[in-house]
Amino acid sequence: MYVDTAKTKRGNKTYIRNLLRTSYREDGKVKHKTVLNLSICSQEEIAAIKVALKYKGNLTALSSLKNVKTILGKSIGAVWTMKLIAERTQVLKALGNTQEAKLALLQVIVRVIDQGSRLSAVRFAKRHAVCEILGIKKLNEDDLYENPAWLARKQEDIEKKLFKNRFPGKTTTLFLYDVTSSYLEGNQNEFADWGYNRDKKKGKKQIVVGLLTGPDGLPVAVRVFAGNTVDTKTVAEQVRILARNFDVKDVTLVGDRGMLKGPQVAALPDDFRYVTAISKPQIRKKLNDKIFQYELFTEKISEVDEDGVRYILRRNPIRKEEIVRNRESKFDSIKEFADKQTKYLGDHPRASVATALKKVNAKIKKLAAAKWLCAKVETSTQN
């Protein structure tokens, strides 16, 4: 392998052509094959390639050369792999080929490889050839801070393209939906507000995030709501996405018991069905009204129809074990507390039995065990 350099003069201009070529013998004749056009390389880079080829059999000899400077180039592998994944999953196609689209893809790639701030993404680009691979001419943190505004404007269009690419020629009818929340350290977020904090972070505002997925559990749409939005108020937005943006019919929407309640079910379009769970008070009411019977809650699945609503009943063996363990744990805790009170009464003859009994009953009430556990005083006579 060698570098073939040729000069061509046209008029007053001289053109230099550099090709990386290799020689091989075929049918007794020596032939040449061009491996790569190096004309875009600078003269210094061409000279470096020639030196490397000259000493390819003994690269250690390069250390003895004078005025040879080595530098570490940018990493390529991780970024290139992420770009291929973006192509195969149609993300690249959905985003487009504009500068803003490339910046958005850059932020996705950096987020996957090296989570951090947008400033750290700029530093990442100095170590990895992300700009070179994606074709981004310039990059600074201001560009990345402005890029989410472009994403917000294009969000629905991008979601539509991804949806069509995932389900070409067919329309899925099953969608899963749930919400979560994320607390914020600052107060400047437009959606930041007080609400039910799933992260158990007291004194922190939050945002609510609603995620709609396909039957495979992969996202098809995501929306951010104010931190004080209750779960049920996010359903209408997701139904709008399904009905208008994705133009799907005959939908079955799956949500938990806190998501799909009476008002939300009533607001569903006629061609929408739903799957959800009913609450304990609703189950008790059905039992009291003789619509359900305890005998139906077995390991075998049972069905009950009422006014066009289909109920699927089955005993959950895992939940059964959880209830047993929970009850045993409460009983052990209350018994330990009662034994301590009994010992205290034995060690202090003038202590009030009624006060001790009151404390034990308060413990029973606190642990919500009053329906199946009670405390009473027993006196024993000693001979």
SEGU-761520 format. One record per residue (C-alpha): residue number from 1; x, y, z. Coordinates in Angstrom, 1 decimal. Layout:
<sites>
+-----+--------+--------+--------+
: seq :     c1 :     c2 :     c3 :
+-----+--------+--------+--------+
: NUM :      X :      Y :      Z :
...
+-----+--------+--------+--------+
</sites>
This chain:
<sites>
+-----+--------+--------+--------+
: seq :     c1 :     c2 :     c3 :
+-----+--------+--------+--------+
:   1 :    0.0 :    0.0 :    0.0 :
:   2 :    1.3 :    3.4 :   -0.9 :
:   3 :    0.3 :    7.1 :   -1.6 :
:   4 :    0.2 :    7.9 :   -5.3 :
:   5 :    0.7 :   11.7 :   -5.8 :
:   6 :    0.2 :   13.4 :   -9.1 :
:   7 :    0.3 :   17.0 :  -10.1 :
:   8 :   -1.8 :   18.5 :  -13.0 :
:   9 :   -1.3 :   22.0 :  -14.3 :
:  10 :   -4.2 :   23.8 :  -16.0 :
:  11 :   -3.5 :   27.3 :  -17.0 :
:  12 :   -2.0 :   29.1 :  -14.1 :
:  13 :   -3.3 :   26.6 :  -11.5 :
:  14 :   -1.6 :   23.5 :  -10.3 :
:  15 :   -3.8 :   20.6 :   -8.9 :
:  16 :   -2.4 :   17.9 :   -6.6 :
:  17 :   -4.1 :   14.5 :   -6.4 :
:  18 :   -3.3 :   12.0 :   -3.7 :
:  19 :   -4.6 :    8.4 :   -3.8 :
:  20 :   -4.1 :    5.6 :   -1.3 :
:  21 :   -3.4 :    2.7 :   -3.6 :
:  22 :   -2.4 :   -0.9 :   -3.4 :
:  23 :   -0.6 :   -3.2 :   -5.9 :
:  24 :   -1.4 :   -6.8 :   -6.7 :
:  25 :   -0.6 :   -9.4 :   -9.3 :
:  26 :   -3.3 :  -10.9 :  -11.5 :
:  27 :   -2.6 :  -13.3 :  -14.4 :
:  28 :    1.1 :  -12.5 :  -14.2 :
:  29 :    0.5 :   -8.8 :  -14.5 :
:  30 :    0.9 :   -6.1 :  -11.8 :
:  31 :   -2.3 :   -4.1 :  -11.3 :
:  32 :   -3.1 :   -1.2 :   -9.1 :
:  33 :   -6.3 :   -0.5 :   -7.1 :
:  34 :   -7.4 :    2.7 :   -5.5 :
:  35 :   -8.4 :    2.2 :   -1.8 :
:  36 :   -9.2 :    5.8 :   -0.9 :
:  37 :   -9.0 :    9.3 :   -2.3 :
:  38 :   -6.8 :   11.4 :    0.1 :
:  39 :   -7.1 :   14.7 :   -1.8 :
:  40 :   -9.1 :   16.3 :    1.0 :
:  41 :   -6.2 :   15.8 :    3.4 :
:  42 :   -3.6 :   18.5 :    4.1 :
:  43 :    0.0 :   18.1 :    3.0 :
:  44 :    1.0 :   17.5 :    6.6 :
:  45 :   -1.5 :   14.7 :    6.9 :
:  46 :   -0.3 :   13.2 :    3.6 :
:  47 :    3.2 :   13.3 :    4.8 :
:  48 :    2.2 :   11.6 :    8.1 :
:  49 :    0.5 :    8.8 :    6.2 :
:  50 :    3.6 :    8.3 :    4.0 :
:  51 :    5.8 :    8.0 :    7.1 :
:  52 :    3.4 :    5.6 :    8.7 :
:  53 :    3.4 :    3.4 :    5.6 :
:  54 :    7.1 :    3.6 :    5.3 :
:  55 :    7.6 :    2.3 :    8.9 :
:  56 :    4.5 :    0.0 :    9.0 :
:  57 :    6.7 :   -3.0 :    9.7 :
:  58 :    8.5 :   -1.3 :   12.6 :
:  59 :    6.3 :    1.4 :   14.1 :
:  60 :    8.6 :    1.7 :   17.1 :
:  61 :   11.2 :    3.3 :   14.8 :
:  62 :    8.8 :    6.3 :   14.6 :
:  63 :    9.9 :    7.2 :   18.2 :
:  64 :   13.4 :    7.9 :   17.0 :
:  65 :   12.3 :   10.4 :   14.3 :
:  66 :   12.7 :   14.1 :   15.1 :
:  67 :    9.8 :   16.6 :   15.0 :
:  68 :    7.2 :   13.8 :   15.1 :
:  69 :    4.2 :   14.8 :   17.2 :
:  70 :    1.4 :   12.4 :   18.2 :
:  71 :   -2.0 :   13.4 :   19.4 :
:  72 :   -5.0 :   11.4 :   20.5 :
:  73 :   -7.9 :   11.7 :   18.0 :
:  74 :  -11.6 :   11.8 :   18.8 :
:  75 :  -13.4 :    8.7 :   19.7 :
:  76 :  -15.8 :    7.4 :   17.0 :
:  77 :  -17.2 :    3.9 :   18.0 :
:  78 :  -19.9 :    4.8 :   20.5 :
:  79 :  -21.3 :    7.7 :   18.5 :
:  80 :  -21.3 :    5.8 :   15.3 :
:  81 :  -23.1 :    2.9 :   16.9 :
:  82 :  -25.8 :    5.3 :   18.3 :
:  83 :  -26.2 :    6.8 :   14.9 :
:  84 :  -26.8 :    3.4 :   13.3 :
:  85 :  -29.4 :    2.6 :   16.0 :
:  86 :  -31.1 :    5.9 :   15.3 :
:  87 :  -31.2 :    5.0 :   11.6 :
:  88 :  -32.6 :    1.5 :   12.1 :
:  89 :  -35.3 :    2.7 :   14.6 :
:  90 :  -36.3 :    5.4 :   12.1 :
:  91 :  -35.5 :    8.2 :   14.7 :
:  92 :  -33.1 :    9.8 :   12.2 :
:  93 :  -35.8 :    9.9 :    9.5 :
:  94 :  -38.4 :   11.3 :   11.9 :
:  95 :  -36.2 :   14.1 :   13.1 :
:  96 :  -35.1 :   15.2 :    9.6 :
:  97 :  -31.8 :   16.5 :    8.3 :
:  98 :  -31.9 :   20.1 :    9.4 :
:  99 :  -29.3 :   21.6 :   11.8 :
: 100 :  -31.9 :   21.6 :   14.6 :
: 101 :  -32.7 :   18.0 :   14.0 :
: 102 :  -29.0 :   17.1 :   14.1 :
: 103 :  -28.7 :   19.0 :   17.4 :
: 104 :  -31.6 :   17.1 :   18.8 :
: 105 :  -30.1 :   13.8 :   17.8 :
: 106 :  -26.8 :   14.9 :   19.3 :
: 107 :  -28.5 :   15.5 :   22.6 :
: 108 :  -30.1 :   12.0 :   22.5 :
: 109 :  -26.8 :   10.4 :   21.7 :
: 110 :  -24.9 :   12.3 :   24.5 :
: 111 :  -27.7 :   11.5 :   27.0 :
: 112 :  -27.3 :    7.8 :   26.3 :
: 113 :  -23.5 :    7.7 :   26.4 :
: 114 :  -22.6 :   10.3 :   29.0 :
: 115 :  -25.5 :   11.8 :   31.0 :
: 116 :  -24.9 :   15.3 :   32.0 :
: 117 :  -25.7 :   19.0 :   31.4 :
: 118 :  -25.8 :   20.7 :   28.0 :
: 119 :  -22.5 :   22.3 :   28.8 :
: 120 :  -21.0 :   18.8 :   29.4 :
: 121 :  -22.5 :   17.8 :   26.0 :
: 122 :  -20.3 :   20.5 :   24.4 :
: 123 :  -17.3 :   19.1 :   26.2 :
: 124 :  -18.3 :   15.6 :   25.1 :
: 125 :  -18.1 :   16.8 :   21.5 :
: 126 :  -14.5 :   17.8 :   22.0 :
: 127 :  -13.6 :   14.2 :   22.9 :
: 128 :  -16.0 :   12.3 :   20.5 :
: 129 :  -16.5 :   12.9 :   16.8 :
: 130 :  -20.2 :   13.5 :   17.2 :
: 131 :  -20.3 :   16.8 :   15.2 :
: 132 :  -18.2 :   15.2 :   12.4 :
: 133 :  -20.4 :   12.1 :   12.2 :
: 134 :  -23.7 :   14.1 :   12.4 :
: 135 :  -22.5 :   16.9 :   10.1 :
: 136 :  -22.8 :   19.7 :   12.7 :
: 137 :  -20.8 :   22.7 :   11.7 :
: 138 :  -20.7 :   24.6 :   15.0 :
: 139 :  -21.8 :   23.8 :   18.6 :
: 140 :  -22.1 :   25.7 :   21.8 :
: 141 :  -24.3 :   25.4 :   24.9 :
: 142 :  -26.6 :   28.2 :   23.7 :
: 143 :  -27.5 :   26.2 :   20.6 :
: 144 :  -28.4 :   23.2 :   22.8 :
: 145 :  -30.5 :   25.3 :   25.3 :
: 146 :  -32.5 :   26.7 :   22.4 :
: 147 :  -33.0 :   23.3 :   20.7 :
: 148 :  -35.7 :   22.0 :   23.0 :
: 149 :  -38.0 :   24.9 :   21.8 :
: 150 :  -37.7 :   23.4 :   18.3 :
: 151 :  -38.4 :   20.0 :   19.6 :
: 152 :  -41.5 :   21.2 :   21.4 :
: 153 :  -42.8 :   22.7 :   18.1 :
: 154 :  -42.0 :   19.5 :   16.2 :
: 155 :  -43.0 :   17.0 :   18.9 :
: 156 :  -46.4 :   15.9 :   17.5 :
: 157 :  -45.0 :   15.7 :   13.9 :
: 158 :  -42.1 :   13.6 :   15.1 :
: 159 :  -44.4 :   11.3 :   17.1 :
: 160 :  -46.7 :   10.8 :   14.1 :
: 161 :  -43.7 :    9.8 :   11.9 :
: 162 :  -42.3 :    7.4 :   14.5 :
: 163 :  -45.8 :    5.9 :   15.0 :
: 164 :  -46.2 :    5.3 :   11.2 :
: 165 :  -42.7 :    3.8 :   10.9 :
: 166 :  -43.4 :    1.4 :   13.8 :
: 167 :  -46.7 :    0.2 :   12.5 :
: 168 :  -46.5 :    0.4 :    8.7 :
: 169 :  -49.6 :   -0.8 :    6.9 :
: 170 :  -51.4 :   -1.8 :   10.2 :
: 171 :  -52.9 :    0.0 :   13.1 :
: 172 :  -52.4 :   -1.2 :   16.7 :
: 173 :  -55.5 :   -1.2 :   18.9 :
: 174 :  -53.9 :   -1.7 :   22.3 :
: 175 :  -52.3 :    1.2 :   24.3 :
: 176 :  -50.9 :    1.3 :   27.8 :
: 177 :  -50.9 :    4.5 :   29.8 :
: 178 :  -49.5 :    5.6 :   33.1 :
: 179 :  -48.1 :    8.8 :   34.8 :
: 180 :  -45.2 :    9.5 :   37.1 :
: 181 :  -43.7 :   12.6 :   38.6 :
: 182 :  -40.2 :   14.1 :   39.0 :
: 183 :  -39.2 :   16.6 :   41.6 :
: 184 :  -37.3 :   19.8 :   40.7 :
: 185 :  -34.5 :   21.6 :   42.6 :
: 186 :  -35.3 :   25.0 :   41.3 :
: 187 :  -38.5 :   27.1 :   41.0 :
: 188 :  -38.2 :   28.5 :   37.5 :
: 189 :  -39.8 :   25.6 :   35.5 :
: 190 :  -43.0 :   26.6 :   33.9 :
: 191 :  -44.8 :   23.4 :   35.0 :
: 192 :  -43.3 :   23.3 :   38.5 :
: 193 :  -46.0 :   23.1 :   41.2 :
: 194 :  -46.9 :   21.3 :   44.5 :
: 195 :  -48.5 :   17.9 :   44.2 :
: 196 :  -48.5 :   14.3 :   45.2 :
: 197 :  -44.7 :   13.7 :   45.4 :
: 198 :  -43.9 :   10.1 :   44.4 :
: 199 :  -40.2 :   10.8 :   45.2 :
: 200 :  -41.0 :   11.6 :   48.8 :
: 201 :  -39.1 :   14.8 :   48.6 :
: 202 :  -40.7 :   17.3 :   51.0 :
: 203 :  -40.5 :   20.9 :   50.1 :
: 204 :  -39.8 :   20.3 :   46.4 :
: 205 :  -42.0 :   21.3 :   43.5 :
: 206 :  -42.5 :   18.7 :   40.7 :
: 207 :  -43.7 :   18.1 :   37.2 :
: 208 :  -46.1 :   15.3 :   36.2 :
: 209 :  -45.2 :   13.1 :   33.1 :
: 210 :  -47.8 :   11.1 :   31.2 :
: 211 :  -46.5 :    8.2 :   29.1 :
: 212 :  -48.5 :    6.4 :   26.3 :
: 213 :  -47.0 :    3.2 :   25.0 :
: 214 :  -47.8 :    0.7 :   22.3 :
: 215 :  -48.6 :   -3.0 :   23.1 :
: 216 :  -44.8 :   -3.7 :   23.2 :
: 217 :  -44.3 :   -1.2 :   26.0 :
: 218 :  -42.3 :    1.2 :   23.9 :
: 219 :  -43.3 :    4.9 :   24.0 :
: 220 :  -45.5 :    6.4 :   21.3 :
: 221 :  -46.2 :    9.8 :   23.0 :
: 222 :  -45.2 :   11.6 :   26.2 :
: 223 :  -46.6 :   14.8 :   27.7 :
: 224 :  -45.5 :   17.0 :   30.7 :
: 225 :  -48.2 :   18.5 :   32.9 :
: 226 :  -48.1 :   20.9 :   35.8 :
: 227 :  -47.0 :   19.4 :   39.1 :
: 228 :  -50.4 :   19.7 :   40.7 :
: 229 :  -52.2 :   17.8 :   38.0 :
: 230 :  -54.0 :   14.7 :   39.3 :
: 231 :  -53.6 :   11.5 :   37.3 :
: 232 :  -57.2 :   11.4 :   36.0 :
: 233 :  -56.9 :   14.9 :   34.4 :
: 234 :  -54.1 :   13.7 :   32.1 :
: 235 :  -56.2 :   11.0 :   30.3 :
: 236 :  -58.1 :   13.4 :   28.0 :
: 237 :  -54.8 :   14.6 :   26.4 :
: 238 :  -53.7 :   11.0 :   25.7 :
: 239 :  -57.1 :   10.2 :   24.2 :
: 240 :  -56.8 :   13.3 :   22.0 :
: 241 :  -53.4 :   12.1 :   20.8 :
: 242 :  -54.8 :    8.7 :   19.8 :
: 243 :  -57.9 :    9.9 :   18.2 :
: 244 :  -56.5 :   12.9 :   16.3 :
: 245 :  -52.8 :   12.6 :   15.9 :
: 246 :  -52.6 :    8.8 :   15.2 :
: 247 :  -56.0 :    8.5 :   13.7 :
: 248 :  -56.6 :    5.1 :   15.3 :
: 249 :  -60.0 :    3.4 :   15.7 :
: 250 :  -61.3 :    0.6 :   17.9 :
: 251 :  -58.8 :    1.4 :   20.7 :
: 252 :  -58.4 :   -0.4 :   24.0 :
: 253 :  -56.8 :    1.9 :   26.5 :
: 254 :  -55.2 :    0.3 :   29.6 :
: 255 :  -54.7 :    2.3 :   32.8 :
: 256 :  -54.6 :    1.6 :   36.5 :
: 257 :  -57.5 :    2.3 :   38.9 :
: 258 :  -56.2 :    5.8 :   39.7 :
: 259 :  -56.3 :    6.7 :   36.0 :
: 260 :  -59.5 :    5.5 :   34.5 :
: 261 :  -62.5 :    6.4 :   36.7 :
: 262 :  -66.1 :    7.1 :   36.0 :
: 263 :  -65.7 :   10.6 :   34.4 :
: 264 :  -62.8 :    9.5 :   32.3 :
: 265 :  -64.5 :    6.3 :   31.1 :
: 266 :  -67.7 :    8.3 :   30.2 :
: 267 :  -65.6 :   10.8 :   28.2 :
: 268 :  -64.0 :    8.1 :   26.0 :
: 269 :  -65.2 :    8.0 :   22.3 :
: 270 :  -67.7 :    5.3 :   21.4 :
: 271 :  -65.1 :    3.2 :   19.5 :
: 272 :  -62.7 :    3.2 :   22.5 :
: 273 :  -62.6 :    0.4 :   25.0 :
: 274 :  -60.7 :    0.3 :   28.3 :
: 275 :  -59.1 :   -2.1 :   30.8 :
: 276 :  -58.6 :   -1.0 :   34.4 :
: 277 :  -58.9 :   -2.3 :   37.9 :
: 278 :  -61.7 :   -1.3 :   40.4 :
: 279 :  -61.0 :   -0.1 :   43.9 :
: 280 :  -61.6 :   -2.0 :   47.2 :
: 281 :  -64.7 :    0.1 :   48.0 :
: 282 :  -66.1 :   -0.8 :   44.6 :
: 283 :  -65.4 :   -4.5 :   45.1 :
: 284 :  -67.1 :   -4.3 :   48.6 :
: 285 :  -70.1 :   -2.6 :   47.0 :
: 286 :  -70.4 :   -5.3 :   44.4 :
: 287 :  -70.2 :   -8.0 :   47.1 :
: 288 :  -72.9 :   -6.2 :   49.2 :
: 289 :  -75.1 :   -5.9 :   46.1 :
: 290 :  -74.7 :   -9.6 :   45.4 :
: 291 :  -73.1 :   -8.9 :   42.0 :
: 292 :  -69.9 :  -10.6 :   43.1 :
: 293 :  -69.6 :  -13.6 :   45.3 :
: 294 :  -66.6 :  -14.6 :   47.4 :
: 295 :  -66.7 :  -18.0 :   45.8 :
: 296 :  -65.7 :  -16.4 :   42.5 :
: 297 :  -62.3 :  -15.3 :   43.8 :
: 298 :  -60.4 :  -18.5 :   43.2 :
: 299 :  -57.3 :  -19.4 :   41.2 :
: 300 :  -59.7 :  -20.0 :   38.3 :
: 301 :  -60.7 :  -16.9 :   36.3 :
: 302 :  -64.3 :  -15.9 :   36.5 :
: 303 :  -66.4 :  -13.4 :   34.5 :
: 304 :  -69.3 :  -11.3 :   35.5 :
: 305 :  -71.3 :   -9.0 :   33.2 :
: 306 :  -73.2 :   -6.0 :   34.5 :
: 307 :  -74.8 :   -3.3 :   32.3 :
: 308 :  -72.3 :   -3.9 :   29.4 :
: 309 :  -69.3 :   -3.9 :   31.7 :
: 310 :  -67.3 :   -7.1 :   31.9 :
: 311 :  -65.5 :   -7.9 :   35.2 :
: 312 :  -62.7 :  -10.5 :   35.3 :
: 313 :  -62.3 :  -12.0 :   38.8 :
: 314 :  -59.5 :  -14.0 :   40.2 :
: 315 :  -57.7 :  -14.5 :   43.4 :
: 316 :  -54.2 :  -13.1 :   43.3 :
: 317 :  -52.0 :  -15.6 :   45.1 :
: 318 :  -49.1 :  -13.1 :   45.4 :
: 319 :  -51.3 :  -10.5 :   46.9 :
: 320 :  -52.7 :  -13.2 :   49.3 :
: 321 :  -49.2 :  -13.9 :   50.6 :
: 322 :  -48.5 :  -10.2 :   51.0 :
: 323 :  -51.7 :   -9.8 :   53.1 :
: 324 :  -50.8 :  -12.8 :   55.3 :
: 325 :  -47.2 :  -11.5 :   55.8 :
: 326 :  -48.5 :   -8.0 :   56.5 :
: 327 :  -51.1 :   -9.2 :   59.1 :
: 328 :  -48.5 :  -11.4 :   60.8 :
: 329 :  -46.1 :   -8.5 :   60.9 :
: 330 :  -48.7 :   -6.2 :   62.5 :
: 331 :  -49.7 :   -8.9 :   65.0 :
: 332 :  -46.0 :   -9.4 :   66.0 :
: 333 :  -45.5 :   -5.7 :   66.4 :
: 334 :  -48.7 :   -5.3 :   68.6 :
: 335 :  -47.9 :   -8.3 :   70.7 :
: 336 :  -44.4 :   -7.1 :   71.4 :
: 337 :  -45.8 :   -3.7 :   72.4 :
: 338 :  -48.4 :   -5.4 :   74.6 :
: 339 :  -45.8 :   -7.5 :   76.3 :
: 340 :  -43.8 :   -4.4 :   77.1 :
: 341 :  -46.8 :   -2.8 :   78.7 :
: 342 :  -47.5 :   -6.0 :   80.7 :
: 343 :  -43.9 :   -6.1 :   82.0 :
: 344 :  -44.2 :   -2.4 :   82.9 :
: 345 :  -47.3 :   -3.1 :   84.9 :
: 346 :  -45.5 :   -6.0 :   86.7 :
: 347 :  -42.5 :   -3.8 :   87.5 :
: 348 :  -44.7 :   -0.9 :   88.6 :
: 349 :  -47.6 :   -2.1 :   90.8 :
: 350 :  -49.1 :    1.4 :   91.1 :
: 351 :  -49.2 :    1.9 :   87.3 :
: 352 :  -52.6 :    2.2 :   85.7 :
: 353 :  -53.9 :   -0.9 :   83.9 :
: 354 :  -56.5 :    1.2 :   82.0 :
: 355 :  -53.7 :    3.5 :   80.7 :
: 356 :  -51.7 :    0.6 :   79.4 :
: 357 :  -54.8 :   -0.9 :   77.8 :
: 358 :  -55.5 :    2.4 :   76.1 :
: 359 :  -52.0 :    2.5 :   74.7 :
: 360 :  -52.3 :   -1.0 :   73.3 :
: 361 :  -55.7 :   -0.2 :   71.6 :
: 362 :  -54.2 :    3.0 :   70.2 :
: 363 :  -51.4 :    0.9 :   68.6 :
: 364 :  -54.0 :   -1.5 :   67.2 :
: 365 :  -55.9 :    1.4 :   65.7 :
: 366 :  -52.7 :    3.0 :   64.3 :
: 367 :  -51.9 :   -0.2 :   62.4 :
: 368 :  -55.5 :   -0.6 :   61.1 :
: 369 :  -55.9 :   -4.0 :   62.8 :
: 370 :  -59.0 :   -3.3 :   64.8 :
: 371 :  -61.3 :   -5.4 :   62.6 :
: 372 :  -59.4 :   -8.6 :   63.4 :
: 373 :  -57.6 :   -7.9 :   66.7 :
: 374 :  -58.5 :   -6.6 :   70.1 :
: 375 :  -56.9 :   -6.2 :   73.5 :
: 376 :  -58.3 :   -7.0 :   76.9 :
: 377 :  -57.1 :   -7.2 :   80.5 :
: 378 :  -56.8 :  -10.6 :   82.2 :
: 379 :  -55.9 :  -10.8 :   85.9 :
: 380 :  -54.3 :  -13.9 :   87.4 :
: 381 :  -54.5 :  -15.0 :   91.1 :
: 382 :  -51.3 :  -16.3 :   92.7 :
: 383 :  -51.4 :  -18.9 :   95.6 :
+-----+--------+--------+--------+
</sites>
